[in-house]
Amino acid sequence: MPSHPSTIGLHPTMHTTIFKTVGIVGTGAMGRGIAQIAAQAGSIVKLMDAQAGAAEKAHQALFSQWDKLVEKERISPDAAHAHKARLRVAGTLADLSDCDLVIEAIVERLDIKKALFAQLEAIVPAQAVLASNTSSLSVTAIAAALKHPERFAGYHFFNPVPLMKVVEIIAGLKTGADTCHGLSQYARQMGHTPVQAQDTPGFIVNHAGRGYGTEALRIVSEGIADFATIDRILRDQAGFKLGPFELMDLTGLDVSHPVMESIYHQYYEEDRYRPSVITAQRLAGGLLGRKTGEGFYRHEGGVAQVPAEAPPPVVAEMPPVWVSPRAARRSELLQLLKNLGAHIETGQSPSPQALTLVAPLGFDITTVAVVERLDPARTVGIDMLIDDATTKRRVLATNPATRSDMRDAAHALFARDGKAVSVIRDSGGFVTQRVVATIVNIASDICQQGVCSPKDLETAVTLGLGYPMGPLAMGDRYGPTNVLEVLFNMQTVYGDQRYRPSPWLRRRGAIGLSLMHEES
């Protein structure tokens, strides 16, 4: 075994690939994707699968994929020919004996992975690197039985591999620094961006992604809004490409719910990661999403059948409007009302006829009405966390006592300029506030735990989850102090430890630092 770890798997000529010959064990969607980009990077790639005929099938599929890329003029015929010439089928593990790197992409079971790597360690050369594409298992645990765990690391790609341009490199407790360095260089040669993560549950992307779906499920479970409304709000107001329920239908609950449970239990029932009974029930009932034709939406021909949004109500006579002096972005809200043609009251308290508007951060409408001694029957809330000019949708919230005529008046008023409006039931933090705050808080705690650097976190989440911006940048844009206020107030409303602010966020917010700031 190597006495000079600085030479692990590396080749001195930088005009060639870092790893000349790469073995791929497991030729499902992930294995095929990794094999494709490895061959395209110039490596000889050997496909191996324990299932009879699977490696040959993957070999044929990759040939067809390169032929399609030629037809679409994405690559030249010469390039396709070269890629094909580098792709081989390995009949047994012993055929991987000349590999510089072996990447495993098999079933997510610790016992099976450990047994595989014990075999591989006895087969491959002393300088070879072993890597697992595990998405949720401990890298340290997989490597525990190896004689030389310093040459083993996690190498987590995302599906579809050729399009998802990020790879997490996970160091176990005994992984050598040079092993990670070599894998990082190779990721770049394959056209991917490497990010470095410590061996913690969910690594970076699956860990950081806990806030989006779980908080949306929490909102549904409180009867605040339905799936389609929450998806519309988070797309149109917060700027996400897919709503959380659209996303879960796309990935499938057979994939997403076990990850929720795994991270929750691996963190010893940490409240921030608590899963939902909603997904557990739907998984048990086979409502997995697009792959089964029904999930949170019914799918026909791969297209979600989303219920149409009701038009704004028609209100013959609009009441005057009074705005709470404690409203967030009060001056902007008053200007918006003026632009919409509202009759604005300016007294210290609203008249008996007035529609009363509040714009809290984190508090629910009921709490604000009680604290400010407002008539709850005439009180409606509006989410003003995000500048109205930058959003495609406004979100209003009623409380249990809000009269239907006041609800309809507020809806009609804020829809006057044609912008979409959603009306939800009372919620601490509306929808966007609580989801954004949860995302930012979990990301902050990832940095606090030292799982990765703030820079790698932002890169991994932006590329791996497709968020409109990294979660720390999101917190900076909307203001760490505002996010803190949302969390503190939500914790007051719900009494739930899931909303307790991370020290990373609390300290930076308190002294006006960017969430990207690292201590010197």
Helices and strands as residue ranges (DSSP letters): G 5-7, E 21-25, H 29-40, E 44-48, H 54-71, H 77-85, E 87-89, G 93-96, E 101-104, H 110-121, E 129-132, H 139-143, G 149-151, E 152-156, E 166-171, H 177-189, E 193-198, H 205-208, H 210-221, H 227-236, H 244-251, H 253-266, G 271-273, H 277-284, G 290-292, E 298-300, E 303-305, E 321-323, H 330-339, E 344-345, E 355-358, H 365-371, G 376-378, E 379-382, G 388-390, E 393-397, H 404-414, E 420-424, H 432-448, H 454-465, H 471-478, H 480-494, G 497-499, H 503-511
